[in-house]
């Protein structure tokens, strides 16, 4: 009986040890900078249209939430897309949404900090962040993104960096910029 109890305890310990790395991944990397507010689908569509997204693009959505921007980029335009979010719950939701939309071969969602993740492969970057976060992110965008990379922001601008286009979608602003030549 003691051997059986010991075997059960060892099995439970092994199970906990194996599950611990997954449990650690389920915790947020740090507190999110913003609460999740989804971008309305009509705004998503305009954001991707103004950026002239095609099947040749790699769209990065920084603060991707439920994944609607990367999913739309893949489904409607055939683009490859990457969603970055600090909240593992949102990553799980986005992956489930991508599966339901049938685009798991074109999108991936990474539980990473948008200020530290490598975004250099992006040809289009989408944002729905607060103005202060856009400003904090601007040096990273200028440093890591190639000239000609398109940036689209829902609702919030980039301070003194004037957008090339500003669109109104039922009272919601969409701002568009292109990374300049160096």
Steps between C-alpha positions, in 0.01 A plus 500: 500500500785741586668431166176574315453827692859597427453417130185715483681789672794472260263489202324813625832676555610408148169624359535832683858536377395434141208742516687778679664647187158524332352658810779757505420588138138569595608791719529845347855617432412824680189706551342603168540867403137529389175318556378296207249687287439335163532701181165497317513278190418790267807684637714187459395481135588866436835467681604213276362665187682831559823301546435324167561159660567218254597133513865613491475686831591404854260683731597548865226602740649638820255441782300250296232412754253252349696487174247660270752713308746216419211264426339750261836569332542128437143415406412801286839596353701176516775666705713330761431658837644505851314617808695609806327521837624498857185330632510120461121486527473717188752280319285196575189681378679616183623148422147364542365774271767425237408132510130582461584729205715233335817712484736327743740440211535877443489650850686456825447664835789559736476566872768770501559858605450729200785721621756217490381265223676506163271663243757540222329259257178707494397677182186633674454581871160560655437666836217583736697639791484817706684809370767469770569141394514594132760765586698255713489249214604747230881465542465121472292534184756736343794278598366154415272556202624534144428818305164463329346295781142613551361586843131536576355609833140490616396816689839627613773690316877522551535850637712721272532230231225613268303221332497475121129422519232538764171325438170515684313173544164581659662747738813291568836619368744288302853641456747384234878553473789353303846452652716759321827441318803528726 
